[in-house]
Amino acid sequence: MNHIADRRSDIYAFFQKNGECQKFFYSPENKEKYVAYYNSMYLLQDSTEGLWQHREKGFSKDPLLAYIEFWGVMQAVIIQQDAIQEIFQILTEKNLTRSRYLFGMNSVIFVISAPGIR
């Protein structure tokens, strides 16, 4: 899980430091991509932090609460996956296939640091 948080931080830092990236996202024709980028970044951060906190506390000993917690954890993982897919699609203009997903966050870092990107 640290890997996901670290890659999210790398993407965020790159965006904040890169004038071309900001120019692209701040242009009126890319407003929807900018909104999707930031929403996905926040969802990725929030779901990761929630999973970290749950990992520290563990599941409840009460089976009914543990059941609800389990599905909450599963939903947080799905939110992470959706956010990663959205970020990848915004930055690469490609869909994240199953084979690409295995390298999703690393690919995003590679693509945004490649010469000539947007």
BAKELO-363798 format. One record per residue (C-alpha): residue number from 1; residue in three letters; chain; x, y negated, z negated. Coordinates in nm, 2 decimals, decimal comma. Each point is the difference from the previous one (the first is absolute). Example, Ala and Ser with C-alpha at 12.3 -4.5 7.8 and 13.67 -1.06 7.14 Angstrom:
! residues 2
nr;rest;kette;px;py;pz
1;ALA;A;1,23;0,45;-0,78
2;SER;A;0,14;-0,34;0,07
! end
This chain:
! residues 118
nr;rest;kette;px;py;pz
1;MET;A;0,00;0,00;0,00
2;ASN;A;0,29;-0,23;-0,06
3;HIS;A;0,09;0,05;0,37
4;ILE;A;-0,34;-0,14;0,11
5;ALA;A;0,04;-0,30;-0,24
6;ASP;A;0,35;-0,06;0,12
7;ARG;A;-0,09;0,00;0,37
8;ARG;A;-0,29;-0,23;-0,07
9;SER;A;0,24;-0,24;-0,17
10;ASP;A;0,24;0,03;0,30
11;ILE;A;-0,28;-0,09;0,24
12;TYR;A;-0,12;-0,29;-0,21
13;ALA;A;0,35;-0,14;-0,04
14;PHE;A;0,06;0,03;0,37
15;PHE;A;-0,32;-0,19;0,08
16;GLN;A;0,09;-0,28;-0,24
17;LYS;A;0,35;-0,04;0,14
18;ASN;A;-0,08;0,04;0,37
19;GLY;A;-0,11;-0,31;0,18
20;GLU;A;-0,10;0,18;0,32
21;CYS;A;-0,22;0,24;-0,20
22;GLN;A;-0,17;-0,29;-0,18
23;LYS;A;-0,04;-0,18;0,33
24;PHE;A;-0,17;0,30;0,15
25;PHE;A;-0,24;0,06;-0,29
26;TYR;A;-0,08;-0,37;-0,06
27;SER;A;-0,10;-0,06;0,36
28;PRO;A;-0,38;-0,04;0,04
29;GLU;A;-0,02;0,29;0,25
30;ASN;A;0,15;0,24;-0,26
31;LYS;A;-0,22;-0,11;-0,29
32;GLU;A;-0,17;0,34;-0,03
33;LYS;A;0,34;0,18;0,00
34;TYR;A;0,12;-0,23;-0,28
35;VAL;A;-0,31;0,07;-0,21
36;ALA;A;0,03;0,37;0,06
37;TYR;A;0,37;-0,01;-0,09
38;TYR;A;-0,05;-0,18;-0,33
39;ASN;A;-0,31;0,21;-0,10
40;SER;A;0,20;0,32;0,07
41;MET;A;0,30;-0,13;-0,20
42;TYR;A;-0,22;-0,08;-0,30
43;LEU;A;-0,18;0,34;0,03
44;LEU;A;0,33;0,18;0,02
45;GLN;A;0,13;-0,19;-0,31
46;ASP;A;-0,31;0,05;-0,21
47;SER;A;-0,05;0,37;0,08
48;THR;A;0,37;0,07;-0,07
49;GLU;A;-0,01;-0,18;-0,33
50;GLY;A;-0,32;0,18;-0,10
51;LEU;A;0,16;0,33;0,08
52;TRP;A;0,31;-0,09;-0,20
53;GLN;A;-0,22;-0,09;-0,30
54;HIS;A;-0,19;0,32;0,03
55;ARG;A;0,32;0,21;0,03
56;GLU;A;0,12;-0,16;-0,33
57;LYS;A;-0,33;0,08;-0,19
58;GLY;A;-0,09;0,33;0,17
59;PHE;A;-0,34;0,16;0,03
60;SER;A;-0,25;-0,01;-0,28
61;LYS;A;-0,05;0,31;-0,21
62;ASP;A;-0,38;-0,05;0,05
63;PRO;A;-0,08;0,21;0,31
64;LEU;A;-0,27;-0,24;0,13
65;LEU;A;0,23;-0,30;-0,03
66;ALA;A;0,29;0,19;0,16
67;TYR;A;-0,24;0,09;0,29
68;ILE;A;-0,07;-0,37;0,06
69;GLU;A;0,37;-0,09;-0,04
70;PHE;A;0,10;0,27;0,25
71;TRP;A;-0,23;-0,15;0,26
72;GLY;A;0,12;-0,35;-0,08
73;VAL;A;0,36;0,12;0,06
74;MET;A;-0,10;0,16;0,33
75;GLN;A;-0,17;-0,32;0,10
76;ALA;A;0,31;-0,21;-0,08
77;VAL;A;0,21;0,23;0,21
78;ILE;A;-0,25;-0,04;0,29
79;ILE;A;0,02;-0,38;-0,04
80;GLN;A;0,38;0,02;0,01
81;GLN;A;-0,01;0,21;0,32
82;ASP;A;-0,25;-0,24;0,16
83;ALA;A;0,21;-0,30;-0,09
84;ILE;A;0,31;0,15;0,14
85;GLN;A;-0,18;0,09;0,32
86;GLU;A;-0,13;-0,35;0,03
87;ILE;A;0,34;-0,16;-0,06
88;PHE;A;0,16;0,23;0,25
89;GLN;A;-0,26;-0,08;0,26
90;ILE;A;0,02;-0,37;-0,05
91;LEU;A;0,38;-0,01;0,03
92;THR;A;0,05;0,26;0,28
93;GLU;A;-0,33;-0,02;0,18
94;LYS;A;0,00;0,38;-0,01
95;ASN;A;-0,23;0,24;-0,19
96;LEU;A;0,17;0,19;-0,27
97;THR;A;-0,02;0,37;0,10
98;ARG;A;0,06;0,29;-0,24
99;SER;A;0,36;0,03;0,12
100;ARG;A;0,05;-0,37;-0,03
101;TYR;A;-0,15;-0,01;-0,34
102;LEU;A;0,28;0,21;-0,15
103;PHE;A;0,23;-0,29;0,08
104;GLY;A;-0,27;-0,28;-0,02
105;MET;A;0,15;-0,24;-0,24
106;ASN;A;0,36;0,05;0,12
107;SER;A;-0,12;-0,05;0,36
108;VAL;A;-0,17;-0,32;-0,09
109;ILE;A;0,33;-0,13;-0,15
110;PHE;A;0,19;0,12;0,31
111;VAL;A;-0,24;-0,17;0,24
112;ILE;A;-0,02;-0,33;-0,18
113;SER;A;0,38;-0,02;-0,02
114;ALA;A;0,06;0,10;0,36
115;PRO;A;0,13;-0,28;0,23
116;GLY;A;-0,26;-0,17;0,21
117;ILE;A;-0,30;0,10;-0,21
118;ARG;A;-0,27;-0,26;0,06
! end
